[in-house]
């Protein structure tokens, strides 16, 4: 199946819901790294490490780290290194940064989605000051937990208006919560970006913060996975906060990951 949808809508949606937090660096007494300083909720971490396997999605499993940009790396010539997930293509970075901005000294970025346990995953955005993604400028992690796999559904549309891709007629219902964020500024430019990206934050350079969302947001989704593609494992994922989607919708609200 040709799955070549590369969308970043999740990134924009999650930043509206960040909440109270505290520093996870015991050597620092600062609690200004995340918003909601009047109602801080301490958490020890917001995991971003790939570990565990999500099972039962279309009777298959998902593990490791997924990326929306691997297809560019497979096709070549787009400045995407699939071995590291590093993106140094200035056009891709500018297109992405048009929505959330970027540190002034950023020349590389990594955006991926590690499966962090059998019931959680994370979204990671890391900016770097070099094109090999070796010197970090700032990082942002969004943690999604409590993932529950529900019923399988069938009879879904295999084509969607505005997309040339072929969709699956089957999927699995999933639900999960956006529950935490992790942030770190490694340079002054990174701190400035985080202050703008997450209004109300004031991170100390060099300090990592793990932050609990004060009012976790529940997402309801349809998920499909296929590991027979010539590109590797592909996952189609569509979500809503108002209830389970009844079908695949326009390309702007669905995402594909190439492992």
N, C-alpha and C positions, 0 to 999 in steps of 0.2 A: 504494500500500500504506500502511496506517495503522501507522506505527511510533512509538509514544509511550512507550517504556520508558525511564525515567530512573533509572539505578542508579549507585551510587558504590562498589561492592564492590572495584574495583581499588585505590582509594585506601587502603583498610584493609589489603589484602594486601601492598602494596609496602613499607610502613613496617617490616615484620618483617625485611627483608633488607638494610637500609643497612649500609655498612661503612666501611673506612678512607678517609681523605681528607686534603686539605690546603688551605690558603687559596689563592685565585687572585688575591689583591691583593698585589702586590709591595711595597707600602708598609707591609704589616703582617707581623709575624713570628709572629703567633698561629697555632697549629695546632689550636686547641680547638673550631673551628666544627663539626666532625662527630665522630661516635663512632669508636672504634678508634685512639686516639692512640698506642697502643703498636705499631701496624703501619700507619703512614701510607703511602698511595699517592698521589703527586701526579698530578693531571690538570689540563690547562690550561683545560678548560671542560666543562660538561655542557649541550649545546646546547638552547636553548628557542626558537630562531628558525625560523619557518616557511620552508622552502626545499626544493625538490625535489619529486618525485612518486613515490609507490609505485604500481607498475603490476602488472597480471596478476591482481588479485583479481576473480574472476568476469569476467575479460577486460575489466576496466575499470580506472580509476585513481583515486587519492585524493591530494589536495594541499591546501595551505592550512591553516587552523586549524578543527578540529571542536569542538563543544561539546555536552554532554549537556543543556544548559539552553535551547538555541535554540527548542525547541518552546514553552516557556513564553513567550518573547518574541514568537513568532508569534501565539499565542493572545491575548496582551495581558492586562494587569491583574495580572501576577505580579511586577512589579518587576525584570524582566530586560530589559536594553538590548542587543539583538543587534548594534548597531553597535560597541559597545565590549566586549561580554560581561560588563558590570558587573551584579551582582546586589545589589539593596538591600532585597530582601524579607526582613524579619527572621525570618519563619517558615521560609523556605527556608534561610537561613543557620543558624538554630538547629538545624534538622533535620540539616543537613550536619555542623555542629560538635558534635552530640551524640556522634559517633564519634571525632573527633580533637581536639576543643576549639577554641578560637579566642582571639586576643589580646583583652584586656579593652576596648580602644578600637576594635575593628573594627565598622564600620557597612556595609561593602561588601566583596564578594569576587568574584574572577574565577577560574573553573576552566575550562580548556580543554586541547585536545590538538593542538598543532602538528605537522605532518609536517615533520621536520627534514632529511630527505634521502631518497634512493631506497630506503634500507634502515633508517630509524630514525624514531622519533617520541618525543614527550615529553608528560608530564602536568604541568601547571602549576597551582599554587594560590597566589593572591596575596590578602592581606587589606589593606583600606584603612580609614583613619580617617574617611572621608566617604562619602556615598551616591552620589557621582559617580565613585568609584574613581580619584581623582587624587592622593591622598597615601598612599603605600604604607607599610604597617606591617611586613609580613614576607612572604617568598616562599619557596616550596618547589618544586623541579623534580625530577621523576624521569625519567631518560633510558633509553630502550629501543633497543638497537642490534642490528646483525647480523640484521635481519629478512629471512627467506628465504621466498619464495612457492613453495608446493608444488603438489600435484595438486588439480584440481577434484573435488568430490564431489557426488553427486546422491542423490535418494531420501530427503532429510531430512524430518522432520515439519514440516508447515505450521501446526500448532497445538500449543500447550504448555499443560499444565494450570496454571491460575491466571492465564493471560494472555488478554486479548481480542484481541491483535494477530495478524495473519497473518504467518507466517514464510516465508522462502524455502525451496524444496525443494533448492536448490543452494547451494554455498559453496566456498571455497578454503582449503586448509590453509596455515597460516603458522606460523613459529616465530621467536623473537626472545629477546634477553636483557635483563633488567633490570640495567643496568651502572653507572649513576652517579646522583648526586644533586647538586643545587645548592641552597644555602640563603643567605638574607640577612635579617638583622633591621635594620629601619630605625628602630625605636623600642625603648625599654626593654620595653614591653609585648610587642612582637614577639619580642624575645630570650627573654623569659620563656616565651612560647608554644612557640618552637622547642625550648627546653630540655626542655619537657614532652612535646611531640610526638615528638621524637627523643631518647630518653633517653640521657644521656651527653654530649650536645653542650653547648657553652658559647660561642655566637657573640658576636663583638664587634659592637656596633651600627655599621652603616655599611659593614661588610666583607662581600664576597661570597666564598663558599667553593664550590669545585668538588671533588667527592669521588668517588673510585672505589669501587664496591662490591667488598669483598674477595673474595667468593664469588658471582660473577654467577649469577642464577637464570634458567634457561631456561623459557620459556612456550611451550606448544603451543596453537594456536587454530584456530577456524573463523571465516572472515570472509566477509561478503557486502556488496556495495554496489549502490545503485540511485540513479541521478540523474534518474529520471522522476517522483519524488514531487513533489506540489505544495508540499512543504516545502523542496525543494532536495535535495541529496545526503544519502542516509541510509546508514549503515553499521551492520550487525549484527555483533557481535564477541563471541565466547565463548572462554574460555581455561582451561587447566589446566596445572599443573606436572608432572603424572604421565603425560602423553601426550595425543595428539590426541583431543578429544571425538568421540564417535561420532554425536552428534545434538545439536540444540538441546535445552537442558534448562529448568529452571524459570526464571522471570523474574529471580530474584535472582542468577543467575550469567551473565546476558547483558546487554549494554548496547547502546543505540542512540544514534547521534550525528546531529544535524541540522546541516548546514553552513550 
